Amino acid sequence: MSSMTETGSAAATQPKRLRRDKQNGMIGGVCAGMAKYFDLDPALVRVAYVLISIFTAFAGVLVYLVLWMLIPAE
């Protein structure tokens, strides 16, 4: 009988999935989706992304475009 409750509770909890957040996103929703996945403030993720992009000679722009294509929308 305990196996029924284990499977029932396992079905109720879904695994966390990385998705682009179109509602809270500014461009493609990548930063907002990552913020939601890691339970962070979207503004903090955006600022970190801009700083990383500047310090890597704008390689972050290419990474953003690739993530935009690979991460599915909500």
mmCIF file of the N, C-alpha and C atoms, coordinates in Angstrom:
data_MODEL
# 
_entry.id   MODEL 
# 
loop_
_atom_site.group_PDB 
_atom_site.id 
_atom_site.type_symbol 
_atom_site.label_atom_id 
_atom_site.label_alt_id 
_atom_site.label_comp_id 
_atom_site.label_asym_id 
_atom_site.label_entity_id 
_atom_site.label_seq_id 
_atom_site.pdbx_PDB_ins_code 
_atom_site.Cartn_x 
_atom_site.Cartn_y 
_atom_site.Cartn_z 
_atom_site.occupancy 
_atom_site.B_iso_or_equiv 
_atom_site.pdbx_formal_charge 
_atom_site.auth_seq_id 
_atom_site.auth_comp_id 
_atom_site.auth_asym_id 
_atom_site.auth_atom_id 
_atom_site.pdbx_PDB_model_num 
ATOM 1   N N  . MET A 1 1  ? 0.820  -1.191 0.000   1.00 0.00 ? 1  MET A N  1 
ATOM 2   C CA . MET A 1 1  ? 0.000  0.000  0.000   1.00 0.00 ? 1  MET A CA 1 
ATOM 3   C C  . MET A 1 1  ? 0.863  1.253  0.000   1.00 0.00 ? 1  MET A C  1 
ATOM 4   N N  . SER A 1 2  ? 2.035  1.168  0.571   1.00 0.00 ? 2  SER A N  1 
ATOM 5   C CA . SER A 1 2  ? 2.901  2.349  0.584   1.00 0.00 ? 2  SER A CA 1 
ATOM 6   C C  . SER A 1 2  ? 3.426  2.660  -0.812  1.00 0.00 ? 2  SER A C  1 
ATOM 7   N N  . SER A 1 3  ? 3.516  1.635  -1.684  1.00 0.00 ? 3  SER A N  1 
ATOM 8   C CA . SER A 1 3  ? 3.981  1.884  -3.040  1.00 0.00 ? 3  SER A CA 1 
ATOM 9   C C  . SER A 1 3  ? 2.978  2.732  -3.823  1.00 0.00 ? 3  SER A C  1 
ATOM 10  N N  . MET A 1 4  ? 1.708  2.634  -3.484  1.00 0.00 ? 4  MET A N  1 
ATOM 11  C CA . MET A 1 4  ? 0.702  3.447  -4.148  1.00 0.00 ? 4  MET A CA 1 
ATOM 12  C C  . MET A 1 4  ? 0.875  4.912  -3.781  1.00 0.00 ? 4  MET A C  1 
ATOM 13  N N  . THR A 1 5  ? 1.155  5.174  -2.529  1.00 0.00 ? 5  THR A N  1 
ATOM 14  C CA . THR A 1 5  ? 1.327  6.564  -2.127  1.00 0.00 ? 5  THR A CA 1 
ATOM 15  C C  . THR A 1 5  ? 2.626  7.130  -2.672  1.00 0.00 ? 5  THR A C  1 
ATOM 16  N N  . GLU A 1 6  ? 3.645  6.285  -2.807  1.00 0.00 ? 6  GLU A N  1 
ATOM 17  C CA . GLU A 1 6  ? 4.912  6.765  -3.362  1.00 0.00 ? 6  GLU A CA 1 
ATOM 18  C C  . GLU A 1 6  ? 4.741  7.136  -4.831  1.00 0.00 ? 6  GLU A C  1 
ATOM 19  N N  . THR A 1 7  ? 4.067  6.298  -5.595  1.00 0.00 ? 7  THR A N  1 
ATOM 20  C CA . THR A 1 7  ? 3.878  6.601  -7.009  1.00 0.00 ? 7  THR A CA 1 
ATOM 21  C C  . THR A 1 7  ? 2.925  7.772  -7.188  1.00 0.00 ? 7  THR A C  1 
ATOM 22  N N  . GLY A 1 8  ? 1.952  7.903  -6.326  1.00 0.00 ? 8  GLY A N  1 
ATOM 23  C CA . GLY A 1 8  ? 1.021  9.020  -6.402  1.00 0.00 ? 8  GLY A CA 1 
ATOM 24  C C  . GLY A 1 8  ? 1.706  10.338 -6.121  1.00 0.00 ? 8  GLY A C  1 
ATOM 25  N N  . SER A 1 9  ? 2.598  10.371 -5.139  1.00 0.00 ? 9  SER A N  1 
ATOM 26  C CA . SER A 1 9  ? 3.293  11.610 -4.824  1.00 0.00 ? 9  SER A CA 1 
ATOM 27  C C  . SER A 1 9  ? 4.359  11.910 -5.866  1.00 0.00 ? 9  SER A C  1 
ATOM 28  N N  . ALA A 1 10 ? 4.951  10.875 -6.459  1.00 0.00 ? 10 ALA A N  1 
ATOM 29  C CA . ALA A 1 10 ? 5.959  11.094 -7.496  1.00 0.00 ? 10 ALA A CA 1 
ATOM 30  C C  . ALA A 1 10 ? 5.308  11.669 -8.754  1.00 0.00 ? 10 ALA A C  1 
ATOM 31  N N  . ALA A 1 11 ? 4.088  11.241 -9.046  1.00 0.00 ? 11 ALA A N  1 
ATOM 32  C CA . ALA A 1 11 ? 3.393  11.754 -10.222 1.00 0.00 ? 11 ALA A CA 1 
ATOM 33  C C  . ALA A 1 11 ? 2.951  13.198 -10.007 1.00 0.00 ? 11 ALA A C  1 
ATOM 34  N N  . ALA A 1 12 ? 2.704  13.580 -8.771  1.00 0.00 ? 12 ALA A N  1 
ATOM 35  C CA . ALA A 1 12 ? 2.247  14.932 -8.474  1.00 0.00 ? 12 ALA A CA 1 
ATOM 36  C C  . ALA A 1 12 ? 3.376  15.947 -8.608  1.00 0.00 ? 12 ALA A C  1 
ATOM 37  N N  . THR A 1 13 ? 4.606  15.554 -8.325  1.00 0.00 ? 13 THR A N  1 
ATOM 38  C CA . THR A 1 13 ? 5.730  16.478 -8.450  1.00 0.00 ? 13 THR A CA 1 
ATOM 39  C C  . THR A 1 13 ? 6.401  16.273 -9.794  1.00 0.00 ? 13 THR A C  1 
ATOM 40  N N  . GLN A 1 14 ? 6.458  17.327 -10.562 1.00 0.00 ? 14 GLN A N  1 
ATOM 41  C CA . GLN A 1 14 ? 7.078  17.253 -11.874 1.00 0.00 ? 14 GLN A CA 1 
ATOM 42  C C  . GLN A 1 14 ? 8.510  17.767 -11.782 1.00 0.00 ? 14 GLN A C  1 
ATOM 43  N N  . PRO A 1 15 ? 9.405  17.237 -12.590 1.00 0.00 ? 15 PRO A N  1 
ATOM 44  C CA . PRO A 1 15 ? 10.782 17.726 -12.554 1.00 0.00 ? 15 PRO A CA 1 
ATOM 45  C C  . PRO A 1 15 ? 10.863 19.163 -13.064 1.00 0.00 ? 15 PRO A C  1 
ATOM 46  N N  . LYS A 1 16 ? 11.815 19.888 -12.548 1.00 0.00 ? 16 LYS A N  1 
ATOM 47  C CA . LYS A 1 16 ? 12.047 21.261 -12.963 1.00 0.00 ? 16 LYS A CA 1 
ATOM 48  C C  . LYS A 1 16 ? 12.592 21.263 -14.387 1.00 0.00 ? 16 LYS A C  1 
ATOM 49  N N  . ARG A 1 17 ? 12.049 22.103 -15.247 1.00 0.00 ? 17 ARG A N  1 
ATOM 50  C CA . ARG A 1 17 ? 12.500 22.169 -16.635 1.00 0.00 ? 17 ARG A CA 1 
ATOM 51  C C  . ARG A 1 17 ? 12.876 23.606 -16.980 1.00 0.00 ? 17 ARG A C  1 
ATOM 52  N N  . LEU A 1 18 ? 13.953 23.745 -17.717 1.00 0.00 ? 18 LEU A N  1 
ATOM 53  C CA . LEU A 1 18 ? 14.403 25.056 -18.161 1.00 0.00 ? 18 LEU A CA 1 
ATOM 54  C C  . LEU A 1 18 ? 13.601 25.451 -19.393 1.00 0.00 ? 18 LEU A C  1 
ATOM 55  N N  . ARG A 1 19 ? 12.860 26.526 -19.278 1.00 0.00 ? 19 ARG A N  1 
ATOM 56  C CA . ARG A 1 19 ? 12.033 27.048 -20.371 1.00 0.00 ? 19 ARG A CA 1 
ATOM 57  C C  . ARG A 1 19 ? 12.237 28.555 -20.468 1.00 0.00 ? 19 ARG A C  1 
ATOM 58  N N  . ARG A 1 20 ? 12.076 29.092 -21.675 1.00 0.00 ? 20 ARG A N  1 
ATOM 59  C CA . ARG A 1 20 ? 12.111 30.540 -21.836 1.00 0.00 ? 20 ARG A CA 1 
ATOM 60  C C  . ARG A 1 20 ? 10.806 31.118 -21.308 1.00 0.00 ? 20 ARG A C  1 
ATOM 61  N N  . ASP A 1 21 ? 10.908 32.187 -20.539 1.00 0.00 ? 21 ASP A N  1 
ATOM 62  C CA . ASP A 1 21 ? 9.739  32.830 -19.932 1.00 0.00 ? 21 ASP A CA 1 
ATOM 63  C C  . ASP A 1 21 ? 9.325  34.004 -20.819 1.00 0.00 ? 21 ASP A C  1 
ATOM 64  N N  . LYS A 1 22 ? 8.339  33.773 -21.679 1.00 0.00 ? 22 LYS A N  1 
ATOM 65  C CA . LYS A 1 22 ? 7.919  34.793 -22.633 1.00 0.00 ? 22 LYS A CA 1 
ATOM 66  C C  . LYS A 1 22 ? 7.181  35.948 -21.960 1.00 0.00 ? 22 LYS A C  1 
ATOM 67  N N  . GLN A 1 23 ? 6.498  35.690 -20.843 1.00 0.00 ? 23 GLN A N  1 
ATOM 68  C CA . GLN A 1 23 ? 5.743  36.743 -20.175 1.00 0.00 ? 23 GLN A CA 1 
ATOM 69  C C  . GLN A 1 23 ? 6.658  37.755 -19.494 1.00 0.00 ? 23 GLN A C  1 
ATOM 70  N N  . ASN A 1 24 ? 7.704  37.282 -18.835 1.00 0.00 ? 24 ASN A N  1 
ATOM 71  C CA . ASN A 1 24 ? 8.594  38.166 -18.090 1.00 0.00 ? 24 ASN A CA 1 
ATOM 72  C C  . ASN A 1 24 ? 9.872  38.486 -18.850 1.00 0.00 ? 24 ASN A C  1 
ATOM 73  N N  . GLY A 1 25 ? 10.006 37.947 -20.045 1.00 0.00 ? 25 GLY A N  1 
ATOM 74  C CA . GLY A 1 25 ? 11.207 38.158 -20.837 1.00 0.00 ? 25 GLY A CA 1 
ATOM 75  C C  . GLY A 1 25 ? 11.222 39.520 -21.498 1.00 0.00 ? 25 GLY A C  1 
ATOM 76  N N  . MET A 1 26 ? 12.428 40.032 -21.741 1.00 0.00 ? 26 MET A N  1 
ATOM 77  C CA . MET A 1 26 ? 12.553 41.327 -22.402 1.00 0.00 ? 26 MET A CA 1 
ATOM 78  C C  . MET A 1 26 ? 12.823 41.154 -23.895 1.00 0.00 ? 26 MET A C  1 
ATOM 79  N N  . ILE A 1 27 ? 13.667 40.206 -24.249 1.00 0.00 ? 27 ILE A N  1 
ATOM 80  C CA . ILE A 1 27 ? 13.962 39.979 -25.671 1.00 0.00 ? 27 ILE A CA 1 
ATOM 81  C C  . ILE A 1 27 ? 13.423 38.602 -26.055 1.00 0.00 ? 27 ILE A C  1 
ATOM 82  N N  . GLY A 1 28 ? 14.110 37.561 -25.618 1.00 0.00 ? 28 GLY A N  1 
ATOM 83  C CA . GLY A 1 28 ? 13.680 36.213 -25.969 1.00 0.00 ? 28 GLY A CA 1 
ATOM 84  C C  . GLY A 1 28 ? 13.211 35.407 -24.777 1.00 0.00 ? 28 GLY A C  1 
ATOM 85  N N  . GLY A 1 29 ? 13.357 35.945 -23.579 1.00 0.00 ? 29 GLY A N  1 
ATOM 86  C CA . GLY A 1 29 ? 12.933 35.240 -22.379 1.00 0.00 ? 29 GLY A CA 1 
ATOM 87  C C  . GLY A 1 29 ? 13.965 34.284 -21.815 1.00 0.00 ? 29 GLY A C  1 
ATOM 88  N N  . VAL A 1 30 ? 15.188 34.303 -22.348 1.00 0.00 ? 30 VAL A N  1 
ATOM 89  C CA . VAL A 1 30 ? 16.227 33.372 -21.883 1.00 0.00 ? 30 VAL A CA 1 
ATOM 90  C C  . VAL A 1 30 ? 16.636 33.698 -20.450 1.00 0.00 ? 30 VAL A C  1 
ATOM 91  N N  . CYS A 1 31 ? 16.952 34.952 -20.178 1.00 0.00 ? 31 CYS A N  1 
ATOM 92  C CA . CYS A 1 31 ? 17.388 35.337 -18.828 1.00 0.00 ? 31 CYS A CA 1 
ATOM 93  C C  . CYS A 1 31 ? 16.263 35.145 -17.815 1.00 0.00 ? 31 CYS A C  1 
ATOM 94  N N  . ALA A 1 32 ? 15.038 35.497 -18.204 1.00 0.00 ? 32 ALA A N  1 
ATOM 95  C CA . ALA A 1 32 ? 13.898 35.313 -17.303 1.00 0.00 ? 32 ALA A CA 1 
ATOM 96  C C  . ALA A 1 32 ? 13.653 33.832 -17.027 1.00 0.00 ? 32 ALA A C  1 
ATOM 97  N N  . GLY A 1 33 ? 13.815 33.004 -18.038 1.00 0.00 ? 33 GLY A N  1 
ATOM 98  C CA . GLY A 1 33 ? 13.646 31.561 -17.851 1.00 0.00 ? 33 GLY A CA 1 
ATOM 99  C C  . GLY A 1 33 ? 14.723 30.972 -16.957 1.00 0.00 ? 33 GLY A C  1 
ATOM 100 N N  . MET A 1 34 ? 15.962 31.432 -17.134 1.00 0.00 ? 34 MET A N  1 
ATOM 101 C CA . MET A 1 34 ? 17.053 30.958 -16.279 1.00 0.00 ? 34 MET A CA 1 
ATOM 102 C C  . MET A 1 34 ? 16.849 31.429 -14.841 1.00 0.00 ? 34 MET A C  1 
ATOM 103 N N  . ALA A 1 35 ? 16.364 32.650 -14.679 1.00 0.00 ? 35 ALA A N  1 
ATOM 104 C CA . ALA A 1 35 ? 16.095 33.166 -13.331 1.00 0.00 ? 35 ALA A CA 1 
ATOM 105 C C  . ALA A 1 35 ? 15.009 32.346 -12.648 1.00 0.00 ? 35 ALA A C  1 
ATOM 106 N N  . LYS A 1 36 ? 13.982 31.992 -13.388 1.00 0.00 ? 36 LYS A N  1 
ATOM 107 C CA . LYS A 1 36 ? 12.894 31.178 -12.828 1.00 0.00 ? 36 LYS A CA 1 
ATOM 108 C C  . LYS A 1 36 ? 13.400 29.789 -12.459 1.00 0.00 ? 36 LYS A C  1 
ATOM 109 N N  . TYR A 1 37 ? 14.237 29.196 -13.314 1.00 0.00 ? 37 TYR A N  1 
ATOM 110 C CA . TYR A 1 37 ? 14.767 27.855 -13.072 1.00 0.00 ? 37 TYR A CA 1 
ATOM 111 C C  . TYR A 1 37 ? 15.653 27.816 -11.833 1.00 0.00 ? 37 TYR A C  1 
ATOM 112 N N  . PHE A 1 38 ? 16.516 28.826 -11.687 1.00 0.00 ? 38 PHE A N  1 
ATOM 113 C CA . PHE A 1 38 ? 17.435 28.863 -10.541 1.00 0.00 ? 38 PHE A CA 1 
ATOM 114 C C  . PHE A 1 38 ? 16.878 29.640 -9.359  1.00 0.00 ? 38 PHE A C  1 
ATOM 115 N N  . ASP A 1 39 ? 15.622 30.086 -9.435  1.00 0.00 ? 39 ASP A N  1 
ATOM 116 C CA . ASP A 1 39 ? 14.941 30.814 -8.372  1.00 0.00 ? 39 ASP A CA 1 
ATOM 117 C C  . ASP A 1 39 ? 15.718 32.073 -7.982  1.00 0.00 ? 39 ASP A C  1 
ATOM 118 N N  . LEU A 1 40 ? 16.031 32.892 -8.995  1.00 0.00 ? 40 LEU A N  1 
ATOM 119 C CA . LEU A 1 40 ? 16.744 34.147 -8.804  1.00 0.00 ? 40 LEU A CA 1 
ATOM 120 C C  . LEU A 1 40 ? 15.906 35.302 -9.344  1.00 0.00 ? 40 LEU A C  1 
ATOM 121 N N  . ASP A 1 41 ? 16.323 36.512 -9.017  1.00 0.00 ? 41 ASP A N  1 
ATOM 122 C CA . ASP A 1 41 ? 15.681 37.703 -9.540  1.00 0.00 ? 41 ASP A CA 1 
ATOM 123 C C  . ASP A 1 41 ? 16.085 37.873 -11.011 1.00 0.00 ? 41 ASP A C  1 
ATOM 124 N N  . PRO A 1 42 ? 15.134 38.058 -11.925 1.00 0.00 ? 42 PRO A N  1 
ATOM 125 C CA . PRO A 1 42 ? 15.483 38.212 -13.340 1.00 0.00 ? 42 PRO A CA 1 
ATOM 126 C C  . PRO A 1 42 ? 16.423 39.391 -13.607 1.00 0.00 ? 42 PRO A C  1 
ATOM 127 N N  . ALA A 1 43 ? 16.288 40.470 -12.853 1.00 0.00 ? 43 ALA A N  1 
ATOM 128 C CA . ALA A 1 43 ? 17.174 41.621 -13.045 1.00 0.00 ? 43 ALA A CA 1 
ATOM 129 C C  . ALA A 1 43 ? 18.619 41.244 -12.732 1.00 0.00 ? 43 ALA A C  1 
ATOM 130 N N  . LEU A 1 44 ? 18.818 40.438 -11.715 1.00 0.00 ? 44 LEU A N  1 
ATOM 131 C CA . LEU A 1 44 ? 20.160 39.991 -11.348 1.00 0.00 ? 44 LEU A CA 1 
ATOM 132 C C  . LEU A 1 44 ? 20.770 39.141 -12.465 1.00 0.00 ? 44 LEU A C  1 
ATOM 133 N N  . VAL A 1 45 ? 19.987 38.265 -13.052 1.00 0.00 ? 45 VAL A N  1 
ATOM 134 C CA . VAL A 1 45 ? 20.476 37.421 -14.145 1.00 0.00 ? 45 VAL A CA 1 
ATOM 135 C C  . VAL A 1 45 ? 20.798 38.278 -15.359 1.00 0.00 ? 45 VAL A C  1 
ATOM 136 N N  . ARG A 1 46 ? 19.968 39.278 -15.642 1.00 0.00 ? 46 ARG A N  1 
ATOM 137 C CA . ARG A 1 46 ? 20.218 40.155 -16.784 1.00 0.00 ? 46 ARG A CA 1 
ATOM 138 C C  . ARG A 1 46 ? 21.504 40.965 -16.604 1.00 0.00 ? 46 ARG A C  1 
ATOM 139 N N  . VAL A 1 47 ? 21.702 41.509 -15.402 1.00 0.00 ? 47 VAL A N  1 
ATOM 140 C CA . VAL A 1 47 ? 22.919 42.276 -15.130 1.00 0.00 ? 47 VAL A CA 1 
ATOM 141 C C  . VAL A 1 47 ? 24.145 41.374 -15.247 1.00 0.00 ? 47 VAL A C  1 
ATOM 142 N N  . ALA A 1 48 ? 24.071 40.177 -14.712 1.00 0.00 ? 48 ALA A N  1 
ATOM 143 C CA . ALA A 1 48 ? 25.188 39.228 -14.813 1.00 0.00 ? 48 ALA A CA 1 
ATOM 144 C C  . ALA A 1 48 ? 25.462 38.895 -16.275 1.00 0.00 ? 48 ALA A C  1 
ATOM 145 N N  . TYR A 1 49 ? 24.413 38.706 -17.058 1.00 0.00 ? 49 TYR A N  1 
ATOM 146 C CA . TYR A 1 49 ? 24.588 38.400 -18.479 1.00 0.00 ? 49 TYR A CA 1 
ATOM 147 C C  . TYR A 1 49 ? 25.277 39.554 -19.211 1.00 0.00 ? 49 TYR A C  1 
ATOM 148 N N  . VAL A 1 50 ? 24.857 40.781 -18.944 1.00 0.00 ? 50 VAL A N  1 
ATOM 149 C CA . VAL A 1 50 ? 25.467 41.943 -19.604 1.00 0.00 ? 50 VAL A CA 1 
ATOM 150 C C  . VAL A 1 50 ? 26.936 42.055 -19.219 1.00 0.00 ? 50 VAL A C  1 
ATOM 151 N N  . LEU A 1 51 ? 27.254 41.868 -17.943 1.00 0.00 ? 51 LEU A N  1 
ATOM 152 C CA . LEU A 1 51 ? 28.651 41.945 -17.503 1.00 0.00 ? 51 LEU A CA 1 
ATOM 153 C C  . LEU A 1 51 ? 29.492 40.843 -18.138 1.00 0.00 ? 51 LEU A C  1 
ATOM 154 N N  . ILE A 1 52 ? 28.964 39.653 -18.186 1.00 0.00 ? 52 ILE A N  1 
ATOM 155 C CA . ILE A 1 52 ? 29.698 38.540 -18.817 1.00 0.00 ? 52 ILE A CA 1 
ATOM 156 C C  . ILE A 1 52 ? 29.897 38.831 -20.301 1.00 0.00 ? 52 ILE A C  1 
ATOM 157 N N  . SER A 1 53 ? 28.880 39.371 -20.957 1.00 0.00 ? 53 SER A N  1 
ATOM 158 C CA . SER A 1 53 ? 28.999 39.690 -22.378 1.00 0.00 ? 53 SER A CA 1 
ATOM 159 C C  . SER A 1 53 ? 30.072 40.738 -22.628 1.00 0.00 ? 53 SER A C  1 
ATOM 160 N N  . ILE A 1 54 ? 30.126 41.752 -21.788 1.00 0.00 ? 54 ILE A N  1 
ATOM 161 C CA . ILE A 1 54 ? 31.124 42.813 -21.954 1.00 0.00 ? 54 ILE A CA 1 
ATOM 162 C C  . ILE A 1 54 ? 32.532 42.271 -21.726 1.00 0.00 ? 54 ILE A C  1 
ATOM 163 N N  . PHE A 1 55 ? 32.708 41.490 -20.677 1.00 0.00 ? 55 PHE A N  1 
ATOM 164 C CA . PHE A 1 55 ? 34.046 40.996 -20.336 1.00 0.00 ? 55 PHE A CA 1 
ATOM 165 C C  . PHE A 1 55 ? 34.531 39.857 -21.242 1.00 0.00 ? 55 PHE A C  1 
ATOM 166 N N  . THR A 1 56 ? 33.640 39.287 -22.041 1.00 0.00 ? 56 THR A N  1 
ATOM 167 C CA . THR A 1 56 ? 34.060 38.220 -22.965 1.00 0.00 ? 56 THR A CA 1 
ATOM 168 C C  . THR A 1 56 ? 34.007 38.695 -24.414 1.00 0.00 ? 56 THR A C  1 
ATOM 169 N N  . ALA A 1 57 ? 34.183 39.998 -24.610 1.00 0.00 ? 57 ALA A N  1 
ATOM 170 C CA . ALA A 1 57 ? 34.175 40.588 -25.953 1.00 0.00 ? 57 ALA A CA 1 
ATOM 171 C C  . ALA A 1 57 ? 32.894 40.233 -26.706 1.00 0.00 ? 57 ALA A C  1 
ATOM 172 N N  . PHE A 1 58 ? 31.779 40.306 -26.012 1.00 0.00 ? 58 PHE A N  1 
ATOM 173 C CA . PHE A 1 58 ? 30.443 40.091 -26.563 1.00 0.00 ? 58 PHE A CA 1 
ATOM 174 C C  . PHE A 1 58 ? 30.203 38.677 -27.077 1.00 0.00 ? 58 PHE A C  1 
ATOM 175 N N  . ALA A 1 59 ? 30.931 37.713 -26.553 1.00 0.00 ? 59 ALA A N  1 
ATOM 176 C CA . ALA A 1 59 ? 30.653 36.310 -26.865 1.00 0.00 ? 59 ALA A CA 1 
ATOM 177 C C  . ALA A 1 59 ? 29.316 35.893 -26.246 1.00 0.00 ? 59 ALA A C  1 
ATOM 178 N N  . GLY A 1 60 ? 28.896 36.592 -25.205 1.00 0.00 ? 60 GLY A N  1 
ATOM 179 C CA . GLY A 1 60 ? 27.616 36.306 -24.566 1.00 0.00 ? 60 GLY A CA 1 
ATOM 180 C C  . GLY A 1 60 ? 26.443 36.493 -25.497 1.00 0.00 ? 60 GLY A C  1 
ATOM 181 N N  . VAL A 1 61 ? 26.595 37.373 -26.474 1.00 0.00 ? 61 VAL A N  1 
ATOM 182 C CA . VAL A 1 61 ? 25.521 37.589 -27.451 1.00 0.00 ? 61 VAL A CA 1 
ATOM 183 C C  . VAL A 1 61 ? 25.309 36.317 -28.270 1.00 0.00 ? 61 VAL A C  1 
ATOM 184 N N  . LEU A 1 62 ? 26.389 35.701 -28.677 1.00 0.00 ? 62 LEU A N  1 
ATOM 185 C CA . LEU A 1 62 ? 26.273 34.441 -29.425 1.00 0.00 ? 62 LEU A CA 1 
ATOM 186 C C  . LEU A 1 62 ? 25.667 33.343 -28.558 1.00 0.00 ? 62 LEU A C  1 
ATOM 187 N N  . VAL A 1 63 ? 26.090 33.281 -27.304 1.00 0.00 ? 63 VAL A N  1 
ATOM 188 C CA . VAL A 1 63 ? 25.545 32.278 -26.378 1.00 0.00 ? 63 VAL A CA 1 
ATOM 189 C C  . VAL A 1 63 ? 24.055 32.503 -26.196 1.00 0.00 ? 63 VAL A C  1 
ATOM 190 N N  . TYR A 1 64 ? 23.639 33.768 -26.059 1.00 0.00 ? 64 TYR A N  1 
ATOM 191 C CA . TYR A 1 64 ? 22.225 34.083 -25.897 1.00 0.00 ? 64 TYR A CA 1 
ATOM 192 C C  . TYR A 1 64 ? 21.420 33.606 -27.112 1.00 0.00 ? 64 TYR A C  1 
ATOM 193 N N  . LEU A 1 65 ? 21.933 33.875 -28.306 1.00 0.00 ? 65 LEU A N  1 
ATOM 194 C CA . LEU A 1 65 ? 21.231 33.460 -29.517 1.00 0.00 ? 65 LEU A CA 1 
ATOM 195 C C  . LEU A 1 65 ? 21.104 31.942 -29.611 1.00 0.00 ? 65 LEU A C  1 
ATOM 196 N N  . VAL A 1 66 ? 22.158 31.238 -29.229 1.00 0.00 ? 66 VAL A N  1 
ATOM 197 C CA . VAL A 1 66 ? 22.116 29.773 -29.245 1.00 0.00 ? 66 VAL A CA 1 
ATOM 198 C C  . VAL A 1 66 ? 21.101 29.266 -28.215 1.00 0.00 ? 66 VAL A C  1 
ATOM 199 N N  . LEU A 1 67 ? 21.116 29.844 -27.014 1.00 0.00 ? 67 LEU A N  1 
ATOM 200 C CA . LEU A 1 67 ? 20.147 29.430 -25.986 1.00 0.00 ? 67 LEU A CA 1 
ATOM 201 C C  . LEU A 1 67 ? 18.726 29.751 -26.418 1.00 0.00 ? 67 LEU A C  1 
ATOM 202 N N  . TRP A 1 68 ? 18.548 30.860 -27.094 1.00 0.00 ? 68 TRP A N  1 
ATOM 203 C CA . TRP A 1 68 ? 17.227 31.254 -27.584 1.00 0.00 ? 68 TRP A CA 1 
ATOM 204 C C  . TRP A 1 68 ? 16.682 30.187 -28.539 1.00 0.00 ? 68 TRP A C  1 
ATOM 205 N N  . MET A 1 69 ? 17.557 29.613 -29.341 1.00 0.00 ? 69 MET A N  1 
ATOM 206 C CA . MET A 1 69 ? 17.132 28.585 -30.285 1.00 0.00 ? 69 MET A CA 1 
ATOM 207 C C  . MET A 1 69 ? 16.951 27.209 -29.607 1.00 0.00 ? 69 MET A C  1 
ATOM 208 N N  . LEU A 1 70 ? 17.739 26.927 -28.580 1.00 0.00 ? 70 LEU A N  1 
ATOM 209 C CA . LEU A 1 70 ? 17.718 25.590 -27.970 1.00 0.00 ? 70 LEU A CA 1 
ATOM 210 C C  . LEU A 1 70 ? 16.687 25.429 -26.856 1.00 0.00 ? 70 LEU A C  1 
ATOM 211 N N  . ILE A 1 71 ? 16.473 26.469 -26.063 1.00 0.00 ? 71 ILE A N  1 
ATOM 212 C CA . ILE A 1 71 ? 15.555 26.363 -24.919 1.00 0.00 ? 71 ILE A CA 1 
ATOM 213 C C  . ILE A 1 71 ? 14.123 26.581 -25.419 1.00 0.00 ? 71 ILE A C  1 
ATOM 214 N N  . PRO A 1 72 ? 13.244 25.632 -25.170 1.00 0.00 ? 72 PRO A N  1 
ATOM 215 C CA . PRO A 1 72 ? 11.858 25.780 -25.627 1.00 0.00 ? 72 PRO A CA 1 
ATOM 216 C C  . PRO A 1 72 ? 11.119 26.841 -24.804 1.00 0.00 ? 72 PRO A C  1 
ATOM 217 N N  . ALA A 1 73 ? 10.124 27.451 -25.417 1.00 0.00 ? 73 ALA A N  1 
ATOM 218 C CA . ALA A 1 73 ? 9.291  28.441 -24.728 1.00 0.00 ? 73 ALA A CA 1 
ATOM 219 C C  . ALA A 1 73 ? 8.311  27.740 -23.805 1.00 0.00 ? 73 ALA A C  1 
ATOM 220 N N  . GLU A 1 74 ? 7.807  28.478 -22.837 1.00 0.00 ? 74 GLU A N  1 
ATOM 221 C CA . GLU A 1 74 ? 6.809  27.924 -21.898 1.00 0.00 ? 74 GLU A CA 1 
ATOM 222 C C  . GLU A 1 74 ? 5.507  27.664 -22.618 1.00 0.00 ? 74 GLU A C  1 
# 
